[in-house]
Amino acid sequence: MFDVGMLEMLIILVVALLVLGPERLPKAAQQAGRWIGKAKRMMHHWSAEVDRQIENEDLAKQFKAQTRELDDEVSSLNDAIARSLKVDPPRPENTPTPLNQSSTEQKKLTGTA
């Protein structure tokens, strides 16, 4: 984290021993250890939270992309259904529909007789 080498640690220990003295140094080291532990836990918590947020954003992007794809598919299916169900123009009432005509009447109308 701070990239402190062995020589720097030794210098810090000597200065702390000179400033605090041998009676208060163990308690100060304990307190410093607690603070360092709290700082590490807090950094881990923040890091985990950032990772969760990034994952949530990625999932939201994937969800939006899939939703767009599904919307496109649904609209294309709706268009296909609308084209297939397109109603022929209305016929006059006296003109029989192809379902009601016999095969000979159909041949006369189409001219294949």
N, C-alpha and C positions, 0 to 999 in steps of 0.2 A: 504494500500500500504506500508506504513512505520511502521504501528502498533504503532502510537504515542498515549499515554494515556493522560488523563486529567492533571496529574501532570507535564508531560513533556511539554505539551502545555502552562501551566501556567509559567513554568520556562523560556521557549522561549519568552513569552510575556514580562516578567519582564526584561530579558536581553535586548530585543529589545527596551523597554521603556528607559532603562538606557543608552544604546548606542546611540540611535537616538534622544531621547528627545520627548516630547509631540507634538512639532510642525511638525516634519518630520515623525512621526510614521504612521499617516493616509495615507500619500502618499506612504510610503514604503509598507504598508499593501495592498493598491490597486495594486501596481506593483507586489507584490508577488502573489496576487490573479490572476492577468492576466497571469503570468508565469505558475502558477499551472493549470489554465484553458487551456492554450496552450499545456502544457505537457499532460493533460488528453485527449485532442482532438487528439494529435499526437499518443498517445498510442492506442486510439480507432481506429484510421485510420490504424495503423500497424496491430492491431489485426484483423481487418476486412480483410485486404489484405492477411494476412497469412491464414485466413479461406477460402478466395476465392481460393488461390493457392492449398490448401489441397483438396478443392472440385473439382477443375479442374484436379488435379492428379487422384483423385478417378474416375472421369468421363472418363478420358483417359484410365485408366486401364479397366474399364467396356467396353469401346468402343473396345479396343484391344481384350478383351476376346470374345465379341460378333462377332467381325470380324473373329477371329480364328474359332469359331463355324460355322459361315456361310461358310467359306472357306472349312472346313471339310465336311459340308453337300453338297456343290457344287461339290467337288471332288468325294464324294461317289455317287452322282447322275450321274455325268459324267461317272464313272466306270460302274454303273448299265446300263446306256444307251448304252455304248459301248458293254457291254456283251449281251444286248438284241438285238442289231443291228449286232452282229457278223455274217458275211456272210459265208454261207456254201461253202465248196470247189467247184470250178467250175466243172460242169458236161460235159461229152462229148456232142457234138452237136446233135447226133442222139438219145440221151436219153431224152425222154419227161419229163418235170417237173410235179410234182403231180397236179398242177392246170390244165394242159392240158390233163391229162389222164382221161379216163372214169372210172367209178366205177369198171367195170369188169377188166380193165387193171390193176388197182391198186390191186385188189384181186389176180390176177395172179402173180404180182411182189412180193406181200407179202406172197403168199402161203396160203391164207385163203379161196380160192375158193373151 
